[in-house]
Amino acid sequence: MQKLFVICRFFSIVIFFFLPTKNTQAQIVDYKKEGIVRILPKEIDSVLNNPGIGFMTFQRFNGDSLNNGLSWTEGEPIAYQGEVQGLKNKDYPNTSIAYFRLYWRFLEPRQGKFNWVLIDEALKTAHQRGQTLLLRIAPYGEGADKGNDVPDWYRTMVGKKNEWFVDSAGWRVDPEDARYAEYFGNMITKLAQRYDGHPDLEAVDLSIVGFWGEGRGTVELSKATRENLVDAYTDNFRQTPLITLLTDRKTQQYTLSKRSVGWRIDCLGDLGGFDDNWSHMYDYYPQGIVGFGMQDAWKKAPISLEVCWVMQKWKDEGWDIDYIIDQSLKWHLSSFNAKSSAIPSVWWPHVNRWLNKMGYRYVLKKMTYPKEVALGQKLSFTSWWENKGVAPLYKKQFALAIRLKNTAEEIRRLTDADLTSWLPGDNLYDDGIFIPYDLKTGTYDLEIGIVDRNTGEAKVRLAIAGRTTDGWYPMGKIEVIAAESSRTHY
C-alpha cells in the first residue's frame, strides 16, 4: 500500500509540473531538458483588427456615420464628416483600411495640373483614424451625367464622337485612341512618382478602362493599348502593392509577367441579381480565377473583394451568406469592401467567423529558449506558428522581433523571418539574437512582437492571450549572466 502511495505521489508531481500555469500565456517549463524554457501560448478566438486585412470603409473613415439603406457614393471627392467621438464603427466592423475611389476628372481637372490635396487629405485622415488607404483612380463612371465623364479638357480634345460606347464594352471614350493611353497613363505615372511606397498607402487598384474603372472591355483592347496602360502601373509602382481587376486572361497574364499582383472583384455575393440564369458567383468568378491563371496570385499579393450592392441587399434577396463567405475564403481574400453600409444585425455571427479567417491570423503554438544567456552570446530560440487565416501578411516592412525588458533595461532585436512567406498552416522559425556586452545582467522578461521595421512599434495582434498595452507578448523570464559565468545549456 505504501509502494502504491509513492507511485501515485510521483505521478501527481509530474502532472503538476506539466500543467499550464494560471498565466495567460500558459508558460510550461520542460524539466526533461534542464535549462530550457518551453512555452505553449494560450490561443484566443477574438476578432483581431490587424493591418491590411478585414472589412474596409468606403469613401469614409473609422468613426464616420454609414451610408443609409441600399445606397452608397463613389467617384467624387470625399465629403468629410468632421470630428468624430470615437473610432468604433456602429453596425460595422472596426477596420484597418479606408478605400477611396476617385474619377480622373477630379484628380486632373486641368491638363497636367493635379489636385493632389484630394489624396493627401485622405492619407492624412486615414492615418489619424488608424487606417491605411486603398486607392483607385477610375477613368470615368456610368451614365450621361457630366460628373461621371473623363476630364473636360480630355473630352474637348477627343470630341463627342468618342462618347458612350454602349455597343462596345462600357467605355466612355475610345481607349484605342492613342491619346487615351498617353494621358491616362501619364496621370498614373505622376501618381506613382508622388505616392509609391507611402507608408499609409495600402495598395492601388490597377484600373485602366470601363465604368468605375472595373475593367469592362479590356478583352477588346489591342495588345499595344493594353500593355501601355498596364505598364503605367507596373513600371512606376515598385513598392506599393497593385491589385488588378479580374477581367480577361490577356490582361491578367501580361500584368503578372511584369510583377506579382493581387486581384479584386467588385460584385461579391451576386447569386442572380442581374439574371435568373446567370450570376457572378456561379458563372464568372470561378471561371475567371482559373481561366485567367490567377489561382496562385494570393501567395504573393493581396486579394481584395467588394460587395455586390450592399449586404442588406443579399439578405433581402435571401442569398446564402455562408456560401458567399466560404467561396471568398476559398479564393484567399484579405480585405472586403462592404461599402460602409450597415451589417444586418442577425448576420454578425457569420461576419465574425469571416473576420477570423480573412487574411492572416497568427497563432504562436510553441516557443523554446534557454533559461539563461551570457553577455555577448547568442540567445537561440525555436518557434512553431500556425496561420489560421487564408493568406499571408504582405507587408514587407513588418518584422518578427524579440524584446528583453526589465525595470531598468530594454533591448529590441529584429529577426530575419520572412513573414510574407507564412502561408496558411504550420510555419517553423528557429533563430537567435545576440546579447550585447553592455547589457546589465539580471532577470528579464522575454517578449515577442510583430513590429514596423521603421518605427519599432508593435503592429500585429496575435491570436494568443497576454498582449501588453504596447502590443508585445510576454513569453516568460530569462536570466542574463556575465560572460565568464556562461554555461552551455542550449
Order of alpha helices (4+ residues) and beta strands (2+ residues): alpha-beta-beta-beta-beta-alpha-alpha-beta-alpha-alpha-beta-alpha-beta-alpha-beta-alpha-alpha-beta-alpha-alpha-beta-alpha-beta-beta-beta-beta-beta-beta-beta-beta
